[in-house]
Amino acid sequence: MATPHQDDRTRLLVLGANGPTGRQTVHQALTRGHQVSALTRHPETFPLHHDRLQVIAGDATDEGVIDAAVAATDAVICTIGAAFTRRPVVVYSTSARLLVEAMDQHHRRRLIVVTSGGVDADHRPAGFAARLSRSVVRDHVGKTVYDDMAKMERVVSASDLDWTVVRPPGLTDEPGTGYAVAEDSIDGPVMSREDLAGMLLDQLEDDRFLRKVAAVTTPGLTVSAWRMLRREVLKR
Ligand SMILES: NC(=O)c1ccc[n+]([C@@H]2O[C@H](COP(=O)([O-])OP(=O)(O)OC[C@H]3O[C@@H](n4cnc5c(N)ncnc54)[C@H](OP(=O)(O)O)[C@@H]3O)[C@@H](O)[C@H]2O)c1
């Protein structure tokens, strides 16, 4: 049974809340006046505190955790991420399946999930170097991650929910300067996480991308390929 809604603030559940995009999303959601539940497996390292913030300890692949968290929310933003590995990855598709089931069960509608521009197999970025590095990352280094993101997209888009899939390019912690968005694919190699968080929250009040894939970027932002590889792919 859902918790009765006390006022007209949106109760927002953020998955992957302790990652860099998740923290930005929680921070900006609180600034916008939302009531936020932040799910993380490591609540002891979660840096934010607020009287409208509840930190939930748990794994997003745990059915009981997702069911209870969804029951007490109005909308869900999923920023869960997995590191590149040769082993199979299931966290994106498993959490998506559990979210869809729980949201159906509790009659919740709005689901926004982050995957990646790399999921779009048909998109050919401008420039030979960009196409080469994309192919190396998409088809080799990150294959199991992208395969599971694609599965997440299929799970979410097959649901009856008010879903939006958001595909960013490589992410950085540079300050946001405003984002660009287009259906399915967009050129632009890098996005500020600050901009991505703002875009995710804007979807709570914007129905242009309901039941659609939104490709996003921060126009004009560039980071050297080597720096991106070291910081975001090798996590060093
Ligand atoms: N990094 C990039 O360049 C890039 C590019 C395109 C798309 N993306 C996507 O954009 C999103 C945000 O990326 P990011 O780099 O800001 O964050 P991230 O480093 O991928 O971190 C996301 C968070 O997901 C949480 N998580 C992972 N498995 C979980 C599980 N089983 N249960 C609960 N939480 C789990 C982790 O938090 P805890 O350990 O605290 O639970 C982690 O901090 C992700 O979906 C990512 O795949 C990233």
The ligand as a Gaussian input file, in Angstrom:
#p B3LYP/6-31G(d) Opt

LIG

0 1
 N       30.685000       7.601000     -17.337000
 C       30.378000       7.864000     -18.606000
 O       31.156000       8.449000     -19.358000
 C       29.005000       7.481000     -19.129000
 C       28.737000       7.633000     -20.493000
 C       27.448000       7.343000     -20.964000
 C       26.482000       6.873000     -20.087000
 N       26.781000       6.693000     -18.764000
 C       25.736000       6.234000     -17.859000
 O       25.325000       7.387000     -17.122000
 C       24.876000       6.989000     -15.813000
 C       25.638000       7.772000     -14.751000
 O       27.018000       7.499000     -14.896000
 P       28.071000       8.041000     -13.796000
 O       29.420000       7.854000     -14.406000
 O       27.690000       9.389000     -13.318000
 O       27.828000       7.062000     -12.587000
 P       28.543000       5.659000     -12.235000
 O       29.971000       5.871000     -11.846000
 O       28.289000       4.713000     -13.355000
 O       27.803000       5.274000     -10.893000
 C       26.458000       4.922000     -10.799000
 C       26.142000       4.331000      -9.445000
 O       25.357000       3.149000      -9.647000
 C       25.313000       2.507000      -8.405000
 N       25.089000       1.071000      -8.566000
 C       25.754000       0.196000      -9.357000
 N       25.249000      -1.046000      -9.198000
 C       24.237000      -0.936000      -8.290000
 C       23.327000      -1.859000      -7.716000
 N       23.379000      -3.171000      -8.006000
 N       22.427000      -1.399000      -6.815000
 C       22.384000      -0.092000      -6.478000
 N       23.218000       0.830000      -6.990000
 C       24.127000       0.405000      -7.893000
 C       26.667000       2.769000      -7.712000
 O       26.431000       3.321000      -6.416000
 P       26.652000       2.485000      -5.026000
 O       27.911000       1.679000      -5.218000
 O       26.738000       3.527000      -3.969000
 O       25.437000       1.637000      -4.862000
 C       27.320000       3.841000      -8.591000
 O       27.853000       4.900000      -7.855000
 C       25.067000       5.482000     -15.742000
 O       23.869000       4.861000     -16.145000
 C       26.136000       5.225000     -16.795000
 O       26.068000       3.887000     -17.288000
 C       28.026000       6.991000     -18.274000

